[in-house]
Amino acid sequence: MIRVLALIALLPGPLQAGVLAAARTLPAGTVISASDLRAVDSDRPGLSDPSQAIGLQTRITIYEGRPIHANLLRAPRLVSRNQIVRLSFQRGALRIETEGRLLGDGAAGDLVRVMNLDSRNTITARVMADGSLLAGR
């Protein structure tokens, strides 16, 4: 029994690995750049590859020195709630354009609800990479 305890005492402590941490306090909504990250040795889990974080937006405030987790990040929001946007619908040669008010935030590829300002109907549209909205299928 004493030998087992002696062997356990000789084993190294918890393994530490390089994880990414915030180089400064990152307020919610910050789009992360390389200068916002630093590598630290930590036994706490977190991202280790900068390419997994750069270009993403923080969901909440991440304080300086805290490890960065994937669940704290999201794709950057291109459109915001209550923003007036241009809606496009196209099927074959038919193209309809109108304005609408967003009912939620959206990133590229997200489906968002939009109120058509002319008819006051609520429709669903997809946010395109350039921030425009495409209604319909």
DSSP file with accessible surface (Angstrom, degrees, kcal/mol):
  #  RESIDUE AA STRUCTURE BP1 BP2  ACC     N-H-->O    O-->H-N    N-H-->O    O-->H-N    TCO  KAPPA ALPHA  PHI   PSI    X-CA   Y-CA   Z-CA
    1    1 A M     >        0   0  172      0, 0.0     4,-2.0     0, 0.0     5,-0.2   0.000 360.0 360.0 360.0 -40.7    0.0    0.0    0.0
    2    2 A I  H  >  +     0   0  143      1,-0.2     4,-2.4     2,-0.2     5,-0.2   0.889 360.0  53.3 -66.3 -37.8    2.8    2.4    0.9
    3    3 A R  H  > S+     0   0  212      2,-0.2     4,-2.3     1,-0.2    -1,-0.2   0.899 107.3  51.3 -63.1 -40.9    4.5    1.6   -2.5
    4    4 A V  H  > S+     0   0   81      2,-0.2     4,-2.4     1,-0.2    -2,-0.2   0.937 111.2  47.4 -62.4 -44.1    1.3    2.5   -4.4
    5    5 A L  H  X S+     0   0  103     -4,-2.0     4,-2.1     1,-0.2    -2,-0.2   0.893 110.8  52.1 -64.1 -38.2    1.1    5.8   -2.5
    6    6 A A  H  X S+     0   0   50     -4,-2.4     4,-1.3     2,-0.2    -1,-0.2   0.908 110.0  48.6 -65.2 -40.3    4.7    6.5   -3.2
    7    7 A L  H  X S+     0   0  114     -4,-2.3     4,-1.0     2,-0.2    -2,-0.2   0.907 110.3  51.1 -66.0 -40.1    4.2    5.8   -7.0
    8    8 A I  H >< S+     0   0  103     -4,-2.4     3,-0.6     1,-0.2    -2,-0.2   0.914 108.1  52.6 -63.9 -39.7    1.2    8.1   -7.1
    9    9 A A  H 3< S+     0   0   83     -4,-2.1    -1,-0.2     1,-0.2    -2,-0.2   0.826 108.0  52.0 -66.1 -29.5    3.1   10.9   -5.4
   10   10 A L  H 3< S+     0   0  144     -4,-1.3    -1,-0.2    -5,-0.1    -2,-0.2   0.680  87.4 100.8 -81.9 -17.9    5.9   10.6   -8.0
   11   11 A L  S << S-     0   0  116     -4,-1.0    -3,-0.0    -3,-0.6    -4,-0.0  -0.381  83.9-104.1 -66.8 145.0    3.5   10.9  -11.0
   12   12 A P        -     0   0  108      0, 0.0     3,-0.1     0, 0.0    -1,-0.1  -0.301  38.4-106.5 -66.1 157.4    3.3   14.3  -12.6
   13   13 A G        -     0   0   54      1,-0.2     3,-0.1    -3,-0.1    -3,-0.0   0.145  66.7 -39.1 -67.5-168.0    0.3   16.5  -11.9
   14   14 A P  S    S-     0   0  100      0, 0.0    -1,-0.2     0, 0.0     2,-0.1  -0.245  72.6-104.0 -58.9 141.7   -2.4   17.1  -14.4
   15   15 A L        -     0   0  154     -3,-0.1     2,-0.4    28,-0.1    27,-0.0  -0.444  33.1-149.3 -68.1 138.5   -1.2   17.5  -17.9
   16   16 A Q        -     0   0  126     -2,-0.1     2,-0.3    -3,-0.1    27,-0.2  -0.912  15.2-174.0-111.4 137.6   -1.1   21.1  -19.2
   17   17 A A  E     -A   42   0A  60     25,-1.8    25,-2.2    -2,-0.4     2,-0.5  -0.892  33.4 -96.2-127.3 157.3   -1.7   21.9  -22.8
   18   18 A G  E     +A   41   0A  39     -2,-0.3     2,-0.3    23,-0.2    23,-0.2  -0.629  49.2 170.9 -75.0 120.9   -1.5   25.1  -24.8
   19   19 A V  E     -A   40   0A  10     21,-2.9    21,-2.7    -2,-0.5     2,-0.3  -0.885  36.1-101.6-124.6 161.7   -4.9   26.7  -25.2
   20   20 A L  E     -A   39   0A   9     27,-3.5    48,-2.6    -2,-0.3     2,-0.3  -0.671  40.2-179.9 -85.1 137.2   -6.0   30.0  -26.6
   21   21 A A  E     -AB  38  67A   0     17,-3.0    17,-1.9    -2,-0.3     2,-0.3  -0.897  37.8 -88.4-130.4 162.6   -6.9   32.7  -24.1
   22   22 A A  E     -A   37   0A   0     44,-1.8    43,-3.0    41,-0.4    15,-0.2  -0.549  25.4-157.1 -72.3 127.7   -8.1   36.3  -24.5
   23   23 A A  S    S+     0   0   31     13,-2.7     2,-0.3    -2,-0.3    14,-0.2   0.677  82.0   4.8 -77.9 -18.1   -5.2   38.7  -24.7
   24   24 A R  S    S-     0   0  109     12,-0.5     2,-0.4    38,-0.1    41,-0.1  -0.925 104.0 -69.4-151.4 169.8   -7.5   41.5  -23.6
   25   25 A T        -     0   0   60     -2,-0.3    38,-0.2    38,-0.1    36,-0.0  -0.563  48.4-154.8 -68.8 125.9  -11.1   41.7  -22.4
   26   26 A L  B     -C   62   0B   0     36,-3.1    36,-2.4    -2,-0.4     3,-0.1  -0.898   8.7-142.8-107.5 105.0  -13.3   41.0  -25.4
   27   27 A P    >   -     0   0   65      0, 0.0     3,-1.8     0, 0.0    31,-0.3  -0.245  38.2 -80.5 -62.2 156.5  -16.7   42.6  -25.1
   28   28 A A  T 3  S+     0   0   57      1,-0.2    31,-0.2    31,-0.1    33,-0.1  -0.308 119.8  30.5 -55.9 135.3  -19.7   40.7  -26.5
   29   29 A G  T 3  S+     0   0   29     29,-2.3     2,-0.3     1,-0.3    -1,-0.2   0.392  82.9 142.9  93.8  -2.0  -20.0   41.2  -30.2
   30   30 A T    <   -     0   0   26     -3,-1.8    28,-2.1    30,-0.1     2,-0.6  -0.536  49.1-135.7 -73.6 131.9  -16.2   41.5  -30.8
   31   31 A V  B     -D   57   0C  76     -2,-0.3    26,-0.2    26,-0.2     2,-0.2  -0.800  30.8-123.3 -86.4 122.5  -15.0   39.9  -34.0
   32   32 A I        -     0   0    3     24,-3.0    23,-3.0    -2,-0.6     2,-0.2  -0.470  31.7-178.1 -77.3 134.3  -11.8   38.1  -33.0
   33   33 A S    >   -     0   0   47     -2,-0.2     3,-1.6    21,-0.2     4,-0.3  -0.732  44.9 -96.7-117.9 172.9   -8.4   38.9  -34.7
   34   34 A A  G >  S+     0   0   66      1,-0.3     3,-1.5    -2,-0.2    -2,-0.0   0.851 122.0  60.1 -60.7 -33.5   -5.0   37.3  -34.2
   35   35 A S  G 3  S+     0   0   94      1,-0.3    -1,-0.3     3,-0.0    -3,-0.0   0.667  96.4  62.3 -71.3 -13.5   -4.0   40.2  -31.8
   36   36 A D  G <  S+     0   0    4     -3,-1.6   -13,-2.7   -13,-0.1   -12,-0.5   0.495  98.2  71.8 -85.6  -5.8   -6.9   39.3  -29.5
   37   37 A L  E <   +A   22   0A  22     -3,-1.5     2,-0.3    -4,-0.3   -15,-0.2  -0.836  51.0 173.8-115.7 150.6   -5.5   35.8  -28.8
   38   38 A R  E     -A   21   0A 105    -17,-1.9   -17,-3.0    -2,-0.3     2,-0.4  -0.982  31.4-117.6-147.5 150.8   -2.5   34.4  -26.9
   39   39 A A  E     +A   20   0A  80     -2,-0.3     2,-0.3   -19,-0.2   -19,-0.2  -0.735  35.7 176.1 -89.5 135.2   -1.5   30.9  -26.1
   40   40 A V  E     -A   19   0A  39    -21,-2.7   -21,-2.9    -2,-0.4     2,-0.6  -0.957  34.0-115.6-134.4 153.2   -1.4   29.8  -22.4
   41   41 A D  E     +A   18   0A 119     -2,-0.3     2,-0.3   -23,-0.2   -23,-0.2  -0.816  51.3 155.4 -87.0 125.5   -0.6   26.6  -20.6
   42   42 A S  E     -A   17   0A  19    -25,-2.2   -25,-1.8    -2,-0.6     4,-0.1  -0.997  51.4-145.8-151.7 147.5   -3.8   25.5  -18.8
   43   43 A D  S    S+     0   0  103     -2,-0.3   -28,-0.1   -27,-0.2    -1,-0.1   0.455  81.3  96.1 -89.0  -2.0   -5.4   22.4  -17.5
   44   44 A R  S    S-     0   0  115    -27,-0.1   -27,-0.1     1,-0.1    -2,-0.1  -0.634  84.3-108.5 -85.7 144.1   -8.8   24.0  -18.4
   45   45 A P        +     0   0   96      0, 0.0     2,-0.3     0, 0.0    -1,-0.1  -0.315  55.5 128.2 -71.4 156.6  -10.3   23.1  -21.8
   46   46 A G        -     0   0   29    -28,-0.1    23,-0.2    -4,-0.1     2,-0.1  -0.962  59.0 -55.8 175.2 176.9  -10.4   25.5  -24.7
   47   47 A L        -     0   0   19     21,-3.2   -27,-3.5    -2,-0.3    21,-0.3  -0.439  36.0-176.1 -71.0 147.4   -9.5   26.0  -28.4
   48   48 A S        +     0   0   83    -29,-0.2    -1,-0.1     1,-0.1     3,-0.1   0.584  63.3  72.7-118.3 -16.6   -5.9   25.4  -29.4
   49   49 A D    >   -     0   0   75      1,-0.1     3,-2.0   -29,-0.1     4,-0.3  -0.884  66.9-150.8-105.1 119.2   -5.9   26.3  -33.1
   50   50 A P  G >> S+     0   0   56      0, 0.0     4,-2.6     0, 0.0     3,-2.0   0.825  94.3  67.3 -57.3 -30.3   -6.2   30.1  -33.8
   51   51 A S  G 34 S+     0   0   87      1,-0.3   -17,-0.0     2,-0.2    -2,-0.0   0.719  92.1  62.3 -65.8 -16.5   -8.0   29.4  -37.1
   52   52 A Q  G <4 S+     0   0   95     -3,-2.0    -1,-0.3     1,-0.1    -5,-0.0   0.621 117.2  27.1 -79.5 -12.7  -10.9   28.1  -35.1
   53   53 A A  T X4 S+     0   0    0     -3,-2.0     3,-2.1    -4,-0.3   -21,-0.3   0.715  90.9 101.5-118.7 -33.7  -11.5   31.5  -33.5
   54   54 A I  T 3< S+     0   0   76     -4,-2.6   -21,-0.2     1,-0.3     3,-0.1  -0.336  92.6  17.7 -64.0 130.9  -10.2   34.2  -35.8
   55   55 A G  T 3  S+     0   0   33    -23,-3.0    -1,-0.3     1,-0.4     2,-0.2   0.275 100.8 112.3  92.7 -10.2  -13.1   35.9  -37.7
   56   56 A L    <   -     0   0   54     -3,-2.1   -24,-3.0   -24,-0.1    -1,-0.4  -0.530  64.2-122.6 -90.8 165.3  -15.8   34.7  -35.3
   57   57 A Q  E     -DE  31  74C  24     17,-3.3    17,-2.2   -26,-0.2   -26,-0.2  -0.842  21.8-114.5-111.1 141.6  -17.7   36.9  -33.0
   58   58 A T  E     - E   0  73C   0    -28,-2.1   -29,-2.3    -2,-0.4    15,-0.2  -0.523  13.8-158.3 -75.5 137.5  -18.0   36.6  -29.2
   59   59 A R  S    S+     0   0  122     13,-3.1     2,-0.3    -2,-0.2    -1,-0.1   0.826  79.1   8.0 -78.4 -37.9  -21.4   35.7  -27.8
   60   60 A I  S    S-     0   0   93     12,-0.6     2,-0.3   -33,-0.1   -31,-0.2  -0.827 100.8 -70.4-133.6 173.9  -20.6   37.2  -24.3
   61   61 A T        -     0   0   50     -2,-0.3     2,-0.5   -33,-0.1   -36,-0.1  -0.527  43.2-158.2 -69.9 131.7  -17.7   39.2  -22.8
   62   62 A I  B     -C   26   0B   5    -36,-2.4   -36,-3.1    -2,-0.3   -38,-0.1  -0.969  15.1-137.3-113.6 118.6  -14.6   37.1  -22.5
   63   63 A Y    >   -     0   0  139     -2,-0.5     3,-2.1   -38,-0.2   -41,-0.4  -0.402  32.9 -81.8 -80.2 151.8  -12.2   38.4  -19.8
   64   64 A E  T 3  S+     0   0  114      1,-0.3   -41,-0.2    -2,-0.1    -1,-0.1  -0.180 114.8  16.3 -51.6 133.3   -8.4   38.7  -20.3
   65   65 A G  T 3  S+     0   0   30    -43,-3.0    -1,-0.3     1,-0.3   -42,-0.1   0.281  91.9 128.5  86.8 -10.3   -6.6   35.5  -19.7
   66   66 A R    <   -     0   0  125     -3,-2.1   -44,-1.8   -44,-0.1    -1,-0.3  -0.595  66.0-108.5 -79.8 138.2   -9.7   33.3  -19.9
   67   67 A P  B     -B   21   0A   6      0, 0.0     2,-0.5     0, 0.0   -46,-0.3  -0.303  31.7-124.0 -61.6 147.1   -9.6   30.2  -22.2
   68   68 A I        -     0   0    0    -48,-2.6   -21,-3.2   -21,-0.3     2,-0.3  -0.854  26.1-165.2-100.0 124.3  -11.7   30.6  -25.3
   69   69 A H    >   -     0   0   56     -2,-0.5     3,-1.8   -23,-0.2     4,-0.2  -0.807  29.3-121.6-106.6 151.1  -14.2   27.8  -25.9
   70   70 A A  G >  S+     0   0   66     -2,-0.3     3,-1.7     1,-0.3    -1,-0.1   0.841 111.0  62.1 -60.2 -33.1  -16.1   27.2  -29.2
   71   71 A N  G 3  S+     0   0  117      1,-0.3    -1,-0.3   -12,-0.0    -3,-0.0   0.596  95.7  61.2 -73.9  -6.9  -19.5   27.7  -27.5
   72   72 A L  G <  S+     0   0   34     -3,-1.8   -13,-3.1   -13,-0.1   -12,-0.6   0.468 100.9  67.6 -91.0  -3.3  -18.5   31.3  -26.7
   73   73 A L  E <   +E   58   0C   8     -3,-1.7     2,-0.3   -15,-0.2   -15,-0.2  -0.810  55.4 174.8-120.2 157.2  -18.2   32.2  -30.4
   74   74 A R  E     -E   57   0C  57    -17,-2.2   -17,-3.3    -2,-0.3     3,-0.1  -0.955  44.3 -77.7-149.3 167.1  -20.5   32.5  -33.3
   75   75 A A        -     0   0   48     -2,-0.3   -19,-0.1   -19,-0.2   -20,-0.0  -0.404  66.6 -89.7 -63.9 143.7  -20.4   33.5  -37.0
   76   76 A P        -     0   0   45      0, 0.0    32,-0.5     0, 0.0     2,-0.4  -0.306  41.5-116.1 -60.2 137.3  -20.4   37.3  -37.3
   77   77 A R  E     -F  107   0D  66     30,-0.2    30,-0.3     1,-0.2     3,-0.1  -0.603  30.2-178.3 -75.7 127.9  -23.8   38.9  -37.5
   78   78 A L  E     +     0   0D  73     28,-2.4     2,-0.3    -2,-0.4    29,-0.2   0.696  69.9  33.2 -97.4 -27.5  -24.4   40.7  -40.8
   79   79 A V  E    S-F  106   0D   1     27,-1.9    27,-2.1    53,-0.0     2,-0.3  -0.963  72.8-148.7-132.0 149.9  -27.8   42.0  -40.1
   80   80 A S    >   -     0   0   61     -2,-0.3     3,-1.9    25,-0.2    22,-0.3  -0.856  31.2 -84.0-121.4 156.7  -29.4   43.2  -36.8
   81   81 A R  T 3  S+     0   0  155     -2,-0.3    22,-0.2     1,-0.3     3,-0.1  -0.185 113.2  16.0 -55.5 140.2  -32.9   43.3  -35.3
   82   82 A N  T 3  S+     0   0   79     20,-2.6    -1,-0.3     1,-0.3     2,-0.2   0.420  90.3 140.9  72.6   1.6  -35.1   46.2  -36.4
   83   83 A Q    <   -     0   0   78     -3,-1.9    19,-2.4    21,-0.1     2,-0.5  -0.507  55.2-125.1 -72.0 139.5  -32.7   47.0  -39.4
   84   84 A I  E     +G  101   0E  70     17,-0.2     2,-0.3    -2,-0.2    17,-0.2  -0.785  40.6 178.6 -85.2 125.7  -34.5   48.0  -42.6
   85   85 A V  E     -G  100   0E  14     15,-3.0    15,-2.4    -2,-0.5     2,-0.5  -0.863  33.2-111.0-129.5 161.7  -33.3   45.7  -45.4
   86   86 A R  E     -G   99   0E 123     -2,-0.3    47,-1.0    13,-0.2     2,-0.4  -0.826  32.5-155.0 -92.4 124.5  -33.9   45.1  -49.0
   87   87 A L  E     -Gh  98 133E   4     11,-3.5    11,-1.9    -2,-0.5     2,-0.4  -0.841   8.2-166.8-101.0 138.3  -35.8   41.8  -49.7
   88   88 A S  E     -Gh  97 134E  16     45,-1.4    47,-3.4    -2,-0.4     2,-0.4  -0.976   8.3-176.0-125.2 140.4  -35.5   40.0  -53.0
   89   89 A F  E     +G   96   0E  51      7,-2.4     7,-2.8    -2,-0.4     2,-0.4  -0.999   9.4 177.8-131.4 129.8  -37.5   37.2  -54.4
   90   90 A Q  E     +G   95   0E  95     45,-0.5     2,-0.3    -2,-0.4     5,-0.2  -0.990  13.3 163.9-138.8 130.1  -36.7   35.6  -57.7
   91   91 A R  E >  S-G   94   0E 142      3,-2.3     3,-1.9    -2,-0.4     2,-0.1  -0.910  71.0 -49.0-141.9 110.7  -38.3   32.7  -59.5
   92   92 A G  T 3  S-     0   0   68     -2,-0.3    -1,-0.0     1,-0.3     0, 0.0  -0.400 124.1 -17.1  62.7-129.0  -37.4   32.3  -63.2
   93   93 A A  T 3  S+     0   0  112     -2,-0.1     2,-0.4    -3,-0.1    -1,-0.3   0.618 116.6 100.2 -83.8 -11.1  -37.8   35.6  -64.9
   94   94 A L  E <   +G   91   0E  97     -3,-1.9    -3,-2.3     2,-0.0     2,-0.4  -0.609  47.6 175.4 -80.2 127.5  -39.9   37.0  -62.1
   95   95 A R  E     -G   90   0E 125     -2,-0.4     2,-0.4    -5,-0.2    -5,-0.2  -0.986   6.4-175.7-135.1 124.9  -38.1   39.3  -59.7
   96   96 A I  E     -G   89   0E  87     -7,-2.8    -7,-2.4    -2,-0.4     2,-0.4  -0.976   2.2-175.1-121.0 132.6  -39.7   41.2  -56.8
   97   97 A E  E     +G   88   0E  83     -2,-0.4     2,-0.3    -9,-0.2    -9,-0.2  -0.982  15.2 146.1-127.7 140.3  -37.9   43.6  -54.5
   98   98 A T  E     -G   87   0E  22    -11,-1.9   -11,-3.5    -2,-0.4     2,-0.3  -0.916  42.1 -98.2-154.8 178.0  -39.3   45.4  -51.5
   99   99 A E  E     +G   86   0E  96     -2,-0.3    18,-2.1   -13,-0.2    19,-0.5  -0.813  36.7 175.3-108.4 151.6  -38.2   46.6  -48.1
  100  100 A G  E     -GI  85 116E   0    -15,-2.4   -15,-3.0    -2,-0.3     2,-0.5  -0.951  29.3-119.3-147.6 165.5  -38.7   44.9  -44.7
  101  101 A R  E     -GI  84 115E  90     14,-2.4    14,-2.7    -2,-0.3   -17,-0.2  -0.947  33.2-123.2-110.8 126.6  -37.8   45.2  -41.1
  102  102 A L  E     - I   0 114E   0    -19,-2.4   -20,-2.6    -2,-0.5    12,-0.2  -0.429  14.5-163.4 -69.2 140.0  -35.8   42.4  -39.5
  103  103 A L  S    S+     0   0   52     10,-2.6     2,-0.3   -22,-0.2   -22,-0.1   0.284  73.4   8.9-104.4   7.7  -37.3   40.7  -36.5
  104  104 A G  S    S-     0   0   22      9,-0.3   -21,-0.1   -24,-0.1     2,-0.1  -0.976  84.8 -84.3-171.5 168.7  -34.0   39.1  -35.4
  105  105 A D        -     0   0   80     -2,-0.3     2,-0.3   -25,-0.1   -25,-0.2  -0.462  43.6-170.0 -79.2 159.8  -30.2   39.1  -35.9
  106  106 A G  E     -F   79   0D   0    -27,-2.1   -28,-2.4    -2,-0.1   -27,-1.9  -0.991  17.2-157.7-156.4 144.2  -28.6   36.9  -38.6
  107  107 A A  E >   -F   77   0D   2     -2,-0.3     3,-2.3   -30,-0.3    20,-0.3  -0.624  56.9 -59.3-105.6 172.1  -25.3   35.7  -39.9
  108  108 A A  T 3  S+     0   0   56    -32,-0.5    20,-0.2     1,-0.3    -1,-0.1  -0.287 127.0  14.8 -55.4 128.0  -24.6   34.4  -43.4
  109  109 A G  T 3  S+     0   0   36     18,-3.4    -1,-0.3     1,-0.3    19,-0.1   0.228  95.2 130.4  91.8 -14.6  -26.8   31.4  -44.2
  110  110 A D    <   -     0   0   59     -3,-2.3    17,-2.7    17,-0.1     2,-0.5  -0.407  57.2-128.8 -71.8 149.5  -29.2   32.0  -41.4
  111  111 A L  E     - J   0 126E 106     15,-0.2     2,-0.3    -3,-0.1    15,-0.2  -0.863  33.8-177.2 -93.9 129.0  -33.0   32.1  -41.9
  112  112 A V  E     - J   0 125E   9     13,-3.0    13,-2.6    -2,-0.5     2,-0.4  -0.923  27.3-116.7-127.1 154.4  -34.5   35.2  -40.3
  113  113 A R  E     - J   0 124E 143     -2,-0.3   -10,-2.6    11,-0.2     2,-0.4  -0.745  33.8-174.7 -89.1 137.4  -38.0   36.6  -40.0
  114  114 A V  E     -IJ 102 123E   0      9,-2.9     9,-3.1    -2,-0.4     2,-0.6  -0.996  21.4-137.9-135.5 136.2  -38.7   39.8  -41.8
  115  115 A M  E     -IJ 101 122E  42    -14,-2.7   -14,-2.4    -2,-0.4     2,-0.4  -0.864  23.7-130.5 -94.6 120.1  -41.8   42.0  -41.7
  116  116 A N  E  >  -I  100   0E  30      5,-3.0     4,-2.1    -2,-0.6   -16,-0.2  -0.550  13.0-148.5 -65.9 123.8  -42.7   43.3  -45.2
  117  117 A L  T  4 S+     0   0   42    -18,-2.1    -1,-0.2    -2,-0.4   -17,-0.1   0.780  91.9  48.6 -71.2 -25.5  -43.2   47.0  -44.8
  118  118 A D  T  4 S+     0   0  135    -19,-0.5    -1,-0.2     1,-0.1   -18,-0.1   0.936 127.1  20.8 -78.5 -48.4  -45.8   47.2  -47.6
  119  119 A S  T  4 S-     0   0   55      2,-0.1    -2,-0.2     0, 0.0    -1,-0.1   0.590  91.3-133.2 -97.9 -13.9  -48.1   44.4  -46.6
  120  120 A R     <  +     0   0  157     -4,-2.1     2,-0.2     1,-0.3    -3,-0.1   0.639  59.6 139.7  66.5  13.7  -47.1   44.0  -42.9
  121  121 A N        -     0   0  104     -5,-0.2    -5,-3.0    -6,-0.0     2,-0.5  -0.637  52.7-126.8 -83.6 149.3  -46.9   40.2  -43.5
  122  122 A T  E     +J  115   0E  74     -2,-0.2     2,-0.3    -7,-0.2    -7,-0.2  -0.838  34.4 172.9 -98.6 129.4  -44.0   38.3  -41.8
  123  123 A I  E     -J  114   0E  55     -9,-3.1    -9,-2.9    -2,-0.5     2,-0.4  -0.816  30.2-116.4-127.2 170.4  -41.9   36.2  -44.1
  124  124 A T  E     +J  113   0E  80     -2,-0.3    12,-1.0   -11,-0.2     2,-0.3  -0.911  33.7 177.0-110.3 136.0  -38.7   34.1  -43.8
  125  125 A A  E     -JK 112 135E   2    -13,-2.6   -13,-3.0    -2,-0.4     2,-0.4  -0.956  27.0-121.2-136.8 155.6  -35.6   35.1  -45.7
  126  126 A R  E     -JK 111 134E 117      8,-2.6     8,-2.3    -2,-0.3     2,-0.5  -0.827  24.6-127.3 -98.9 134.4  -32.0   33.8  -45.9
  127  127 A V  E     - K   0 133E   1    -17,-2.7   -18,-3.4    -2,-0.4     6,-0.2  -0.683  26.8-147.7 -79.7 124.2  -29.1   36.1  -45.1
  128  128 A M    >   -     0   0   68      4,-3.2     3,-2.2    -2,-0.5   -18,-0.1  -0.464  28.0-101.2 -88.4 166.6  -26.6   36.1  -48.0
  129  129 A A  T 3  S+     0   0   87      1,-0.3   -21,-0.1    -2,-0.1    -1,-0.1   0.776 123.0  53.3 -61.4 -25.9  -22.8   36.5  -47.5
  130  130 A D  T 3  S-     0   0  128      2,-0.1    -1,-0.3     1,-0.0     3,-0.1   0.398 122.7-104.2 -90.0   3.2  -23.0   40.1  -48.6
  131  131 A G  S <  S+     0   0   19     -3,-2.2    -2,-0.1     1,-0.3     2,-0.1   0.398  80.7 128.2  91.0  -2.1  -25.7   40.9  -46.0
  132  132 A S        -     0   0   50     -5,-0.1    -4,-3.2   -47,-0.1     2,-0.4  -0.361  55.1-124.4 -79.8 166.8  -28.6   41.0  -48.5
  133  133 A L  E     -hK  87 127E   2    -47,-1.0   -45,-1.4    -6,-0.2     2,-0.5  -0.946  14.7-160.9-118.5 137.1  -31.8   38.9  -47.9
  134  134 A L  E     -hK  88 126E  68     -8,-2.3    -8,-2.6    -2,-0.4     2,-0.2  -0.963  13.0-155.7-118.1 116.8  -33.3   36.4  -50.3
  135  135 A A  E     + K   0 125E  13    -47,-3.4   -45,-0.5    -2,-0.5   -10,-0.2  -0.574  54.6  15.0 -89.9 156.0  -36.9   35.5  -49.7
  136  136 A G              0   0   49    -12,-1.0   -10,-0.2    -2,-0.2    -2,-0.1  -0.279 360.0 360.0  80.3-168.2  -38.5   32.2  -50.8
  137  137 A R              0   0  263    -12,-0.0   -47,-0.1    -2,-0.0    -2,-0.1  -0.725 360.0 360.0-100.7 360.0  -36.8   29.0  -51.9
